[in-house]
């Protein structure tokens, strides 16, 4: 219910904003794609860009759908975002993680872990694209308010000290080295999310936030096409726990290709490695595919 | 070596060095096809600008022949071709127009289209754009 209300609100804001003026003033792909948490950037990490193609004096709205299929799990994500004046961004994302056999092994067959994320980002300085004569990146500050719904696993997570809501704060520095057609992003995220929040926030190890680096590198091959790699470090606050190292988590990484044939649609395909997820039950690494479509207006 | 020969030697080296400098043109200038290539690019680029739905209106009172000459000189100078650009500086040339960042980006896209039409490789396009992009600070008048 709550997530529906938020989604409606963000959608309405996005619709109003996008009707205020046309939103095609940015160069192709310079709004990035939509990441798993709903913010504009790479697939795993937000960048110091705003969603869609609204430039200064313009606004834009985007919607996205992402499907991650690893060896034992599936993650579906959908959301919307709006940007204003190439400075502010609001986003909402809903994640639905199907635990597959892992849930069954825990005595919770059909278990889904769900999470809602409301995000806001502001570009505080710089221009990631046009300041090609300096090394100064664009800088953004962002917040992601997360609430998870872990169904039958909730009592277990609570007993391990994990909360069902948390807040991530991040700072991103993004620079397009136009001369080489290479984009570099570094994000520092203050977070205590377990598996990005799908297993709650904080836990047996500590209830304090950790600062974790996230890196994206992208090469522009053509105006419409980019390839790249990403690495997202994560805290590990449920390791050790009552399950020993059974809830240990790993950093996430991917190799991606993003294609934007025009300013209304982009398609991102990636190979992801989410590391081990609940290795007490399933010790193999969760590698697989990532497919995401973004619609922009 | 006798000291009185030294100035002559220095002069000889200086001449040799400057001749070397004159011979070694900027690879970007060559990639654009030299001055003939830049002239051809501009001949195609300017009509595209004028016809553009977003920014064409900016050029309705422009002397296009003059614009083509100045643009060709400017692109030649910027790409290391040794031309002298004699037009107004970017700030004064655009001061009376209401140019938003979206307009600047649109101009970049039209230039990309023109470079695509001349089959200039994407990497070379970006090398030229990297030298032009900082002009956004003077060209954009509406922030």
Interface residues (C-beta under 8 A of the other chain):
Chain A: X24 X25 X26 X27 X55 X56 X57 X58 X86 X127 X129 X130 X131 X132 X133 X134 X178 X179 X180 X181 X220 X221 X222 X223
Chain B: X100 X101 X102 X103 X104 X105 X106 X108 X109 X112 X122 X123 X126 X127 X129 X130 X131 X133 X134 X136 X142 X143
